[in-house]
Amino acid sequence: MTIGKGKRPRDPNQLAKWIIDRSTNEVEGAEAVTAPIPPSDLSAYMAAIGRKGGRIGGKRRLKTMTKEKRRKVAAKAATPARWKKPL
């Protein structure tokens, strides 16, 4: 038996049964593990996850940077590499 909503059982035998039930989708309610993603949708799913992480990561990175570091990154982004190439 679980204690409360969504908590794992403390007893090792009950925990083992709980893990197997979750992995085989034999759990009632919304706690059941979703089915694996088919290979055709896998690239779209991974792209969406990457975009989400990128948006979060950029904001978090800016919060931790100093003003001077942000200025250096902005200056580097403002001067594309193609302008530095010799003609």
A tleap script that builds the chain and sets N, CA, C and O, in Angstrom:
source leaprc.protein.ff14SB
mol = sequence {
  NMET THR ILE GLY LYS GLY LYS ARG PRO ARG
  ASP PRO ASN GLN LEU ALA LYS TRP ILE ILE
  ASP ARG SER THR ASN GLU VAL GLU GLY ALA
  GLU ALA VAL THR ALA PRO ILE PRO PRO SER
  ASP LEU SER ALA TYR MET ALA ALA ILE GLY
  ARG LYS GLY GLY ARG ILE GLY GLY LYS ARG
  ARG LEU LYS THR MET THR LYS GLU LYS ARG
  ARG LYS VAL ALA ALA LYS ALA ALA THR PRO
  ALA ARG TRP LYS LYS PRO CLEU
}
set mol.1.N position { 0.833 -1.178 0.000 }
set mol.1.CA position { 0.000 0.000 0.000 }
set mol.1.C position { 0.877 1.241 0.000 }
set mol.1.O position { 1.950 1.280 0.602 }
set mol.2.N position { 0.385 2.240 -0.690 }
set mol.2.CA position { 1.114 3.491 -0.682 }
set mol.2.C position { 0.617 4.359 0.457 }
set mol.2.O position { -0.512 4.213 0.925 }
set mol.3.N position { 1.465 5.252 0.888 }
set mol.3.CA position { 1.124 6.155 1.974 }
set mol.3.C position { 0.882 7.518 1.344 }
set mol.3.O position { 1.821 8.125 0.829 }
set mol.4.N position { -0.339 8.012 1.370 }
set mol.4.CA position { -0.642 9.286 0.753 }
set mol.4.C position { -0.728 9.155 -0.760 }
set mol.4.O position { -0.647 8.051 -1.297 }
set mol.5.N position { -0.890 10.269 -1.439 }
set mol.5.CA position { -1.044 10.256 -2.890 }
set mol.5.C position { 0.321 10.277 -3.575 }
set mol.5.O position { 1.072 11.242 -3.436 }
set mol.6.N position { 0.641 9.218 -4.308 }
set mol.6.CA position { 1.838 9.190 -5.113 }
set mol.6.C position { 3.118 8.835 -4.388 }
set mol.6.O position { 4.173 8.796 -5.021 }
set mol.7.N position { 3.079 8.576 -3.103 }
set mol.7.CA position { 4.304 8.223 -2.403 }
set mol.7.C position { 4.608 6.748 -2.585 }
set mol.7.O position { 3.704 5.931 -2.762 }
set mol.8.N position { 5.876 6.419 -2.540 }
set mol.8.CA position { 6.279 5.032 -2.688 }
set mol.8.C position { 6.140 4.293 -1.360 }
set mol.8.O position { 6.301 4.887 -0.294 }
set mol.9.N position { 5.839 2.988 -1.427 }
set mol.9.CA position { 5.725 2.212 -0.187 }
set mol.9.C position { 7.079 2.060 0.507 }
set mol.9.O position { 8.126 2.095 -0.140 }
set mol.10.N position { 7.047 1.894 1.802 }
set mol.10.CA position { 8.278 1.730 2.583 }
set mol.10.C position { 8.734 0.279 2.627 }
set mol.10.O position { 9.933 0.006 2.683 }
set mol.11.N position { 7.787 -0.651 2.601 }
set mol.11.CA position { 8.112 -2.069 2.662 }
set mol.11.C position { 8.794 -2.492 1.356 }
set mol.11.O position { 8.275 -2.193 0.281 }
set mol.12.N position { 9.954 -3.186 1.419 }
set mol.12.CA position { 10.674 -3.556 0.194 }
set mol.12.C position { 9.850 -4.423 -0.759 }
set mol.12.O position { 9.947 -4.253 -1.975 }
set mol.13.N position { 9.042 -5.350 -0.234 }
set mol.13.CA position { 8.229 -6.193 -1.108 }
set mol.13.C position { 7.133 -5.388 -1.797 }
set mol.13.O position { 6.873 -5.579 -2.985 }
set mol.14.N position { 6.500 -4.503 -1.068 }
set mol.14.CA position { 5.474 -3.664 -1.663 }
set mol.14.C position { 6.091 -2.689 -2.670 }
set mol.14.O position { 5.491 -2.384 -3.701 }
set mol.15.N position { 7.282 -2.213 -2.360 }
set mol.15.CA position { 7.974 -1.321 -3.280 }
set mol.15.C position { 8.285 -2.032 -4.589 }
set mol.15.O position { 8.110 -1.458 -5.664 }
set mol.16.N position { 8.744 -3.277 -4.507 }
set mol.16.CA position { 9.043 -4.048 -5.718 }
set mol.16.C position { 7.790 -4.221 -6.568 }
set mol.16.O position { 7.842 -4.054 -7.786 }
set mol.17.N position { 6.661 -4.555 -5.936 }
set mol.17.CA position { 5.415 -4.714 -6.672 }
set mol.17.C position { 4.980 -3.391 -7.285 }
set mol.17.O position { 4.512 -3.356 -8.422 }
set mol.18.N position { 5.132 -2.308 -6.542 }
set mol.18.CA position { 4.753 -0.984 -7.016 }
set mol.18.C position { 5.565 -0.603 -8.253 }
set mol.18.O position { 5.018 -0.062 -9.214 }
set mol.19.N position { 6.868 -0.884 -8.229 }
set mol.19.CA position { 7.741 -0.566 -9.366 }
set mol.19.C position { 7.327 -1.371 -10.590 }
set mol.19.O position { 7.262 -0.828 -11.693 }
set mol.20.N position { 7.047 -2.655 -10.412 }
set mol.20.CA position { 6.656 -3.497 -11.540 }
set mol.20.C position { 5.304 -3.056 -12.086 }
set mol.20.O position { 5.115 -3.017 -13.302 }
set mol.21.N position { 4.366 -2.727 -11.214 }
set mol.21.CA position { 3.062 -2.252 -11.673 }
set mol.21.C position { 3.202 -0.968 -12.489 }
set mol.21.O position { 2.557 -0.814 -13.527 }
set mol.22.N position { 4.031 -0.062 -12.026 }
set mol.22.CA position { 4.229 1.192 -12.769 }
set mol.22.C position { 4.904 0.950 -14.104 }
set mol.22.O position { 4.536 1.574 -15.099 }
set mol.23.N position { 5.879 0.062 -14.150 }
set mol.23.CA position { 6.610 -0.159 -15.408 }
set mol.23.C position { 5.788 -0.943 -16.421 }
set mol.23.O position { 6.054 -0.857 -17.620 }
set mol.24.N position { 4.802 -1.701 -15.971 }
set mol.24.CA position { 3.947 -2.461 -16.894 }
set mol.24.C position { 2.585 -1.802 -17.085 }
set mol.24.O position { 1.675 -2.420 -17.636 }
set mol.25.N position { 2.434 -0.563 -16.639 }
set mol.25.CA position { 1.194 0.209 -16.786 }
set mol.25.C position { -0.007 -0.488 -16.163 }
set mol.25.O position { -1.101 -0.432 -16.724 }
set mol.26.N position { 0.163 -1.128 -15.043 }
set mol.26.CA position { -0.941 -1.781 -14.347 }
set mol.26.C position { -1.390 -0.987 -13.122 }
set mol.26.O position { -1.944 -1.552 -12.179 }
set mol.27.N position { -1.151 0.318 -13.139 }
set mol.27.CA position { -1.507 1.186 -12.023 }
set mol.27.C position { -2.762 1.959 -12.404 }
set mol.27.O position { -2.869 2.449 -13.528 }
set mol.28.N position { -3.712 2.074 -11.480 }
set mol.28.CA position { -4.899 2.862 -11.739 }
set mol.28.C position { -4.568 4.337 -11.593 }
set mol.28.O position { -3.661 4.706 -10.846 }
set mol.29.N position { -5.293 5.165 -12.295 }
set mol.29.CA position { -5.138 6.606 -12.146 }
set mol.29.C position { -4.079 7.182 -13.073 }
set mol.29.O position { -3.596 6.525 -13.995 }
set mol.30.N position { -3.740 8.434 -12.793 }
set mol.30.CA position { -2.834 9.174 -13.657 }
set mol.30.C position { -1.366 8.873 -13.384 }
set mol.30.O position { -0.502 9.417 -14.071 }
set mol.31.N position { -1.059 8.038 -12.420 }
set mol.31.CA position { 0.328 7.762 -12.089 }
set mol.31.C position { 0.997 6.788 -13.051 }
set mol.31.O position { 2.215 6.613 -13.004 }
set mol.32.N position { 0.229 6.162 -13.907 }
set mol.32.CA position { 0.776 5.146 -14.799 }
set mol.32.C position { 1.833 5.759 -15.714 }
set mol.32.O position { 1.712 6.913 -16.125 }
set mol.33.N position { 2.845 4.998 -16.024 }
set mol.33.CA position { 3.911 5.434 -16.911 }
set mol.33.C position { 3.368 5.430 -18.329 }
set mol.33.O position { 2.682 4.488 -18.728 }
set mol.34.N position { 3.668 6.475 -19.097 }
set mol.34.CA position { 3.167 6.541 -20.454 }
set mol.34.C position { 3.911 5.566 -21.349 }
set mol.34.O position { 5.021 5.140 -21.031 }
set mol.35.N position { 3.299 5.216 -22.462 }
set mol.35.CA position { 3.898 4.278 -23.406 }
set mol.35.C position { 5.126 4.918 -24.046 }
set mol.35.O position { 5.219 6.143 -24.126 }
set mol.36.N position { 6.070 4.093 -24.503 }
set mol.36.CA position { 7.252 4.646 -25.151 }
set mol.36.C position { 6.882 5.420 -26.421 }
set mol.36.O position { 5.869 5.130 -27.057 }
set mol.37.N position { 7.695 6.386 -26.777 }
set mol.37.CA position { 7.440 7.217 -27.945 }
set mol.37.C position { 7.846 6.439 -29.193 }
set mol.37.O position { 8.944 5.883 -29.235 }
set mol.38.N position { 6.985 6.386 -30.210 }
set mol.38.CA position { 7.367 5.691 -31.433 }
set mol.38.C position { 8.547 6.391 -32.103 }
set mol.38.O position { 8.699 7.604 -31.961 }
set mol.39.N position { 9.385 5.651 -32.831 }
set mol.39.CA position { 10.572 6.254 -33.452 }
set mol.39.C position { 10.263 7.409 -34.386 }
set mol.39.O position { 11.085 8.316 -34.512 }
set mol.40.N position { 9.099 7.416 -35.057 }
set mol.40.CA position { 8.791 8.503 -35.979 }
set mol.40.C position { 8.608 9.830 -35.241 }
set mol.40.O position { 8.937 10.883 -35.788 }
set mol.41.N position { 8.094 9.801 -34.022 }
set mol.41.CA position { 7.872 11.018 -33.251 }
set mol.41.C position { 9.050 11.351 -32.345 }
set mol.41.O position { 9.053 12.397 -31.697 }
set mol.42.N position { 10.038 10.485 -32.292 }
set mol.42.CA position { 11.144 10.664 -31.360 }
set mol.42.C position { 11.932 11.932 -31.659 }
set mol.42.O position { 12.268 12.668 -30.731 }
set mol.43.N position { 12.237 12.211 -32.923 }
set mol.43.CA position { 13.032 13.393 -33.242 }
set mol.43.C position { 12.266 14.672 -32.924 }
set mol.43.O position { 12.853 15.646 -32.452 }
set mol.44.N position { 10.964 14.676 -33.179 }
set mol.44.CA position { 10.163 15.855 -32.849 }
set mol.44.C position { 10.107 16.056 -31.337 }
set mol.44.O position { 10.182 17.184 -30.849 }
set mol.45.N position { 9.975 14.958 -30.605 }
set mol.45.CA position { 9.944 15.035 -29.143 }
set mol.45.C position { 11.278 15.558 -28.606 }
set mol.45.O position { 11.295 16.442 -27.749 }
set mol.46.N position { 12.381 15.026 -29.097 }
set mol.46.CA position { 13.700 15.457 -28.623 }
set mol.46.C position { 13.956 16.922 -28.987 }
set mol.46.O position { 14.581 17.651 -28.216 }
set mol.47.N position { 13.478 17.356 -30.156 }
set mol.47.CA position { 13.640 18.758 -30.542 }
set mol.47.C position { 12.870 19.666 -29.587 }
set mol.47.O position { 13.365 20.723 -29.194 }
set mol.48.N position { 11.661 19.254 -29.217 }
set mol.48.CA position { 10.864 20.059 -28.285 }
set mol.48.C position { 11.532 20.132 -26.921 }
set mol.48.O position { 11.556 21.194 -26.299 }
set mol.49.N position { 12.072 19.022 -26.452 }
set mol.49.CA position { 12.763 19.019 -25.160 }
set mol.49.C position { 14.002 19.918 -25.221 }
set mol.49.O position { 14.288 20.646 -24.271 }
set mol.50.N position { 14.728 19.867 -26.328 }
set mol.50.CA position { 15.915 20.709 -26.483 }
set mol.50.C position { 15.588 22.187 -26.484 }
set mol.50.O position { 16.292 22.993 -25.875 }
set mol.51.N position { 14.513 22.536 -27.173 }
set mol.51.CA position { 14.102 23.949 -27.192 }
set mol.51.C position { 13.714 24.415 -25.797 }
set mol.51.O position { 14.052 25.529 -25.399 }
set mol.52.N position { 13.011 23.577 -25.056 }
set mol.52.CA position { 12.593 23.939 -23.703 }
set mol.52.C position { 13.822 24.153 -22.821 }
set mol.52.O position { 13.904 25.148 -22.100 }
set mol.53.N position { 14.761 23.236 -22.875 }
set mol.53.CA position { 15.968 23.365 -22.067 }
set mol.53.C position { 16.802 24.559 -22.467 }
set mol.53.O position { 17.403 25.214 -21.616 }
set mol.54.N position { 16.845 24.854 -23.769 }
set mol.54.CA position { 17.601 26.004 -24.248 }
set mol.54.C position { 17.035 27.315 -23.744 }
set mol.54.O position { 17.779 28.225 -23.380 }
set mol.55.N position { 15.719 27.406 -23.726 }
set mol.55.CA position { 15.094 28.641 -23.236 }
set mol.55.C position { 15.360 28.833 -21.756 }
set mol.55.O position { 15.667 29.939 -21.313 }
set mol.56.N position { 15.245 27.765 -20.996 }
set mol.56.CA position { 15.490 27.854 -19.560 }
set mol.56.C position { 16.960 28.135 -19.294 }
set mol.56.O position { 17.292 28.965 -18.448 }
set mol.57.N position { 17.842 27.447 -20.011 }
set mol.57.CA position { 19.279 27.583 -19.789 }
set mol.57.C position { 19.791 28.978 -20.067 }
set mol.57.O position { 20.635 29.486 -19.329 }
set mol.58.N position { 19.291 29.614 -21.130 }
set mol.58.CA position { 19.737 30.960 -21.472 }
set mol.58.C position { 19.356 31.974 -20.411 }
set mol.58.O position { 20.151 32.846 -20.060 }
set mol.59.N position { 18.144 31.861 -19.903 }
set mol.59.CA position { 17.700 32.789 -18.864 }
set mol.59.C position { 18.505 32.595 -17.591 }
set mol.59.O position { 18.915 33.562 -16.948 }
set mol.60.N position { 18.725 31.350 -17.237 }
set mol.60.CA position { 19.478 31.069 -16.022 }
set mol.60.C position { 20.936 31.531 -16.183 }
set mol.60.O position { 21.546 32.026 -15.236 }
set mol.61.N position { 21.476 31.364 -17.383 }
set mol.61.CA position { 22.854 31.775 -17.631 }
set mol.61.C position { 22.995 33.291 -17.477 }
set mol.61.O position { 23.972 33.768 -16.900 }
set mol.62.N position { 22.032 34.038 -17.986 }
set mol.62.CA position { 22.106 35.492 -17.875 }
set mol.62.C position { 22.001 35.960 -16.437 }
set mol.62.O position { 22.615 36.961 -16.066 }
set mol.63.N position { 21.232 35.254 -15.622 }
set mol.63.CA position { 21.109 35.654 -14.218 }
set mol.63.C position { 22.418 35.476 -13.458 }
set mol.63.O position { 22.720 36.242 -12.543 }
set mol.64.N position { 23.196 34.460 -13.839 }
set mol.64.CA position { 24.423 34.178 -13.097 }
set mol.64.C position { 25.633 34.936 -13.642 }
set mol.64.O position { 26.666 34.991 -12.975 }
set mol.65.N position { 25.530 35.516 -14.829 }
set mol.65.CA position { 26.667 36.230 -15.426 }
set mol.65.C position { 26.840 37.617 -14.811 }
set mol.65.O position { 25.878 38.246 -14.371 }
set mol.66.N position { 28.077 38.070 -14.794 }
set mol.66.CA position { 28.343 39.441 -14.380 }
set mol.66.C position { 28.056 40.371 -15.554 }
set mol.66.O position { 27.883 39.917 -16.685 }
set mol.67.N position { 28.009 41.652 -15.288 }
set mol.67.CA position { 27.722 42.627 -16.339 }
set mol.67.C position { 28.824 42.621 -17.402 }
set mol.67.O position { 28.538 42.725 -18.595 }
set mol.68.N position { 30.061 42.502 -16.976 }
set mol.68.CA position { 31.182 42.479 -17.925 }
set mol.68.C position { 31.134 41.246 -18.818 }
set mol.68.O position { 31.398 41.334 -20.017 }
set mol.69.N position { 30.798 40.096 -18.235 }
set mol.69.CA position { 30.717 38.859 -19.006 }
set mol.69.C position { 29.592 38.943 -20.044 }
set mol.69.O position { 29.757 38.503 -21.182 }
set mol.70.N position { 28.433 39.516 -19.638 }
set mol.70.CA position { 27.331 39.680 -20.588 }
set mol.70.C position { 27.734 40.595 -21.731 }
set mol.70.O position { 27.371 40.355 -22.883 }
set mol.71.N position { 28.477 41.632 -21.418 }
set mol.71.CA position { 28.922 42.577 -22.441 }
set mol.71.C position { 29.860 41.891 -23.439 }
set mol.71.O position { 29.758 42.125 -24.643 }
set mol.72.N position { 30.775 41.042 -22.944 }
set mol.72.CA position { 31.689 40.324 -23.835 }
set mol.72.C position { 30.940 39.354 -24.742 }
set mol.72.O position { 31.239 39.254 -25.932 }
set mol.73.N position { 29.966 38.641 -24.178 }
set mol.73.CA position { 29.186 37.697 -24.974 }
set mol.73.C position { 28.386 38.437 -26.046 }
set mol.73.O position { 28.304 37.973 -27.184 }
set mol.74.N position { 27.800 39.572 -25.700 }
set mol.74.CA position { 27.014 40.349 -26.653 }
set mol.74.C position { 27.895 40.896 -27.769 }
set mol.74.O position { 27.492 40.899 -28.932 }
set mol.75.N position { 29.100 41.362 -27.421 }
set mol.75.CA position { 30.015 41.883 -28.436 }
set mol.75.C position { 30.461 40.772 -29.387 }
set mol.75.O position { 30.581 40.996 -30.591 }
set mol.76.N position { 30.701 39.593 -28.855 }
set mol.76.CA position { 31.101 38.464 -29.695 }
set mol.76.C position { 29.962 38.071 -30.639 }
set mol.76.O position { 30.204 37.738 -31.799 }
set mol.77.N position { 28.734 38.110 -30.151 }
set mol.77.CA position { 27.584 37.759 -30.987 }
set mol.77.C position { 27.327 38.813 -32.052 }
set mol.77.O position { 26.818 38.496 -33.126 }
set mol.78.N position { 27.675 40.063 -31.767 }
set mol.78.CA position { 27.418 41.153 -32.704 }
set mol.78.C position { 28.402 41.170 -33.863 }
set mol.78.O position { 28.109 41.771 -34.896 }
set mol.79.N position { 29.541 40.541 -33.729 }
set mol.79.CA position { 30.532 40.513 -34.808 }
set mol.79.C position { 30.610 39.098 -35.377 }
set mol.79.O position { 31.352 38.265 -34.855 }
set mol.80.N position { 29.852 38.817 -36.443 }
set mol.80.CA position { 29.867 37.472 -37.022 }
set mol.80.C position { 31.253 37.066 -37.510 }
set mol.80.O position { 32.074 37.914 -37.858 }
set mol.81.N position { 31.494 35.797 -37.531 }
set mol.81.CA position { 32.797 35.269 -37.910 }
set mol.81.C position { 33.111 35.572 -39.366 }
set mol.81.O position { 34.283 35.711 -39.716 }
set mol.82.N position { 32.115 35.677 -40.217 }
set mol.82.CA position { 32.388 35.899 -41.641 }
set mol.82.C position { 33.012 37.266 -41.888 }
set mol.82.O position { 33.707 37.445 -42.888 }
set mol.83.N position { 32.784 38.229 -41.010 }
set mol.83.CA position { 33.380 39.535 -41.204 }
set mol.83.C position { 34.856 39.533 -40.868 }
set mol.83.O position { 35.591 40.417 -41.307 }
set mol.84.N position { 35.300 38.560 -40.102 }
set mol.84.CA position { 36.711 38.476 -39.717 }
set mol.84.C position { 37.558 37.759 -40.768 }
set mol.84.O position { 38.785 37.845 -40.734 }
set mol.85.N position { 36.914 37.053 -41.703 }
set mol.85.CA position { 37.660 36.281 -42.699 }
set mol.85.C position { 38.370 37.219 -43.671 }
set mol.85.O position { 37.813 38.238 -44.082 }
set mol.86.N position { 39.610 36.866 -44.036 }
set mol.86.CA position { 40.312 37.687 -45.036 }
set mol.86.C position { 39.707 37.468 -46.429 }
set mol.86.O position { 39.249 36.372 -46.754 }
set mol.87.N position { 39.715 38.524 -47.237 }
set mol.87.CA position { 39.152 38.411 -48.579 }
set mol.87.C position { 40.109 37.888 -49.575 }
set mol.87.O position { 39.761 37.743 -50.747 }
savepdb mol mol.pdb
quit
